[in-house]
Amino acid sequence: MEQDWIKAPPKKILFATDLSARCDRALDRAAALAVAWRADLVAVHALEQSEDLYAKVLDERPLSWPRQTDPVKVVEEQLRRDIPQSVRVTAVAEKGDPVDLVMRAAKAHGCDLIVTGIARDETLGRFGLGATVDRLLRRSRIPLLVVKERARRPYGNIVVATDFSASSQHALRAAAAFFPDSKLDVFHAFNPPAVGLAPEPDRYRAQYRETAVADCNAFLAASGIPQERTDCFGVIIEEGRPGELIRQYARDRGVDLVVLGTHGRSALFDMVIGSTAKEILSTLSCDALVVREPRAAVEGEKG
């Protein structure tokens, strides 16, 4: 059975936050999407430290006015300072493992999308996915939006990376449903095998490209998306490494969002999420939406 979130934009968005400044970009994007989609926002914060920490953050000295020390209220008040009043927000703050809490809250509140930020390596001064995002990628059946850029504008220039598999077709349908008015490009990278052994390498490459174009046309025709919409999709087919090419394309063409489909066919695949998807996620400068193929196993589930 196909999930409801592949048919229309999400109506409930889960925003995972550690209340630090590194989550500001993800918060702004989650709020912008909630406004655009008229969706509810569920903000989730795991209390990995003692609840006394929240009192200390607000200063332990007695004051002449009442101060809020309830962690849930602290989360709500912080969010309310940055989120439009038109967005309905539910705050969830509990002790426990962040990923476990996010997964429980997503299920309990019927969320259609998880939004999270990225980690920062203070020593090296660079950004990375971080352990929490990595674990969410392995465990979530719900699409995961990894925010890297500031939410300066709506997602208008979107690229769907595809290998013509069922998982990337599922991701394409999700992108079309989430962003019905945005420009979508379908991006495919190919590597002709044993090209060095071909008697006419250039002709061999050209034939391989022709096959890729035919496969792409069949892929779009089988997507279930109306033809009047797919006819408006841009199609980019290039020879080379998928991760490197899509990173360059996203940078050179000002792409706002890259959409990836993932699937799990083995324990090793689930462990690393798939080498191509992981490479793309780690090197992109723009945001990425990761959509898991619905038949795939997820970490923690018994097959």
N, C-alpha and C positions, 0 to 999 in steps of 0.2 A: 504494500500500500504506500502510495507516495505521500510525503509529508505535506501539511498545509502550507508550510513556509515556502514551498517551491511554486506556489500558485499565485502569490501576491506578496507585496512588501510585508515585513514583520509587523505584528501588532504589539509584541512585548519584547523589549530589548534588555538584556542583562549586561550591565556595566560592571566589570571586575576592577576594583581599585584598592590600592594600599594606602590611599590618602596622601601620597607624596606628590611633589610637583611633576614627577615623570608621568603621572597619569592625566595631566591636564589636557594634553592633546586628544587622548582617547575620550575623556569626558566631553570635550567640546564637540567631537564628532558624534558621539552617542546622542548628545542633546540635539544636535542639528538633524540627525536622522529621525529622532523621536518627533520633532516638530514637523518635518517633511512628511512622515508617514502617519502622523497622528497616533503614535504608538505610546504605550506606557513604558516607563523606565524602572528597572529593578536594579538598584545599586548594591553590590555585595562586597563586604569587607570582612576578612578573616582576622579575628583577634589572636594573633600569634604570640602576643606579649600579654602580660598581666593587665587586667582592667585598670589597675592603679596607674598604669602608664598614661592613660587618657586624662586622669586627674592631674598628673604631673605636667603634662603638656600644657595644660591650662593654668599652671602655677598653683603651688600648694598653699601659698600665703592666704590667710583669711581676707576676704574682700567685703566691701559694704553692699555689694549686690550679689544676687544668687548666680551661681555658675553651673553650667551643664556638665555633668560627668558621666551620664548614661551613654555608653558607646554608640548605641543606635541613634540617639538624639544628636550626638556629635557628628556622626556621618550625615544625617539628614540636614543639619545646619550648614555643614560645609558644602554639600551638594546644592542646597537652595541658594547659596551665594552666587553660583555659577550657572544654574539651569533656569531657563525661562519659566515663569509662573504657569504658563499654559501646559507644561509637561507634568503629568502625574507621576510622582516618584514614590517608590516603596524602597525603604532601606532595610537591608539585612546585614546584621553584624553579630557574628557568633564566634566562639572559640573553636579552633580546629584547623585542619589543613586547608589552605586556600582552594586547591583544586577540588577536593571533596565537597567543600561548601558551595562552590560555584555550580558543580554538577547537581547537587541536591536542590539548590535554589532554582536552577533552570527548569528542573522537572516539576517542582512544586508550583511554580508560577506560570508554567506553560510558555516559556520563552522561546522565541524563534531565531534569535541571534545573540551571540556573545561578543562583546566588544572589550578589547583589552589593549594595553600599551605594551611597550618593550622595555627591557632592562638596560641599564647603563653601567658599563664597567668604568668606575671612577678612576681606576689606576691607569687604564689605557686610553680613557677618554673616548670610547667608541660605544656604539649601541649594538645590542644583540638580542636574540629572541628571549633568552632567559629560561630558567628551569620551569617556571609556572606555565608560560606559553607553550613550551615544548610538551609538557604533560597534558595540557588542554587539547593540543592538536591530536594526541594519541587517544584521548578518552572521549571527546565530544562528538556526538552525532549531529549536533546543532552547528550550523555554519559559524565560523569564528572569524571575526574581523580584527586583524592586527594593525593597529594605527601607528604610523611613524611620522606622518606629516601634520602640520597645523591644518585645522578645518577652515581654510580660507574661502572655500567655495564648495558647492555641491559636487558630487562625483559626476562629472560630465564626460570625461574621456576614459573609458574603461576597456581593458584588454582581458580577454579570456584565453589563457594558455591551454592548448589542447594537444593530446596525442591521439585523438579520435577514439579514445576508449569510452566505455560506459560511464566511468567516473567523471571524465571531462565533459561529457554530454550532459550529465546531471548538473555539473557546475554551470554550464552555459544556460540551462533552463532556469536555474536559481538567479543568475545575474539578470536575465531578461525579465524575470518576475519582480525582482527587487528594484530594478531601475528601468522601468518601461519607457521613460522619456530620454534616456541617456544614449550617447553614441557608444556602440559596442564594436570592438574589433576582435576577430578570431585569429590567434597567433599560433602558428605551427612551425617548429624547427625540425629538420630532417638531416640525417647523416647517411648517405649512400654507403652500404657495406662494400668493402674490398674495392674501393674506387681506384686504388693504385694498380690493381690487376686488370682493369678494364682496358681493352685495346684502344678505345676511343673515350677517354675519361669525360670530355665535355659533353659528348652525346649521351653518355651514360647518366651524367648528372641531369641533363635536360629531360631525359625519359623518366628519371626518378621524380623530378619535380612535377611532371605531368601526372604521374600516378598520385602524388600527394594532393594535387589540385582536385583530381577526380574523387579521392577519398574525402576531401573536405566538403565537396558538394554533396556527397552521399551522407556525410555526418550531419550537415545542416538539414537536409531533407528528412532525416530520421529523428530530428530533435523534438518534434512535436510543436515547435514554435511556428506560428503562422508565416507563410512564405512572404507576405508583404512586410513582415518585420525582418526576416533573415535576408531579404533582398537589400536591406539597408545596412547590413553588417559589413564592416570592412574585413578583408581577408589578407593576412600577411603570412607568406610562406617563404622561409629562408633556410639556407643550408648552414649548419653549424651546431654548436652546443646550445641547447635550449636555455639554460640558466644565464649564460653570457649574453645571448642575443636578446632575450626579453628584458634583461637589465638595461642594455644599451638602448633598446627601443623605448622603454619607459622613460629613460632619462632624456633622450633626444626629442621625443614627441610630447613631453609634458603630460604623461599619463597620470591620472589621479588614483587609479585603482587597478590592481591585477587580481584576477580571479583564478583560483587553482582548484582542481579536483584531486582528491586523494582517495586511495583504496588500499585495503590491507589484504594481502594474499598469503602472508606468512608471518611468523613471529618476528623475523628480522625486519620485514617491511614495516610492521607496526612500531618497531623499536626506533627506527630512524625516519619514519614518515614517508619514506621514498626519497631516494637521493636527489632526483631532479627537483621535486617540490621543496625540499629542505634547502637546496642550493639557491633556488629562486627567492625563497623567503628571507634567507640570510643576507642576500646581496642587494635586494631592492631598496631604493630610497623612498618609494611611495608606499601607500597602504596596500594590504593584501587581504582578500577574502578567501578563506579556505573552506571548501565544501566537501564533506566526506561522502563517498558513494554509499547509498543506503544499505546495500547488502554486505558491506564490509564489516568485519569484526572490529571491536574496539577494545582497548586495554581494560582488563577487569571483568569482561564478559566471557562467559563460557560458550564455546561454539557448539 
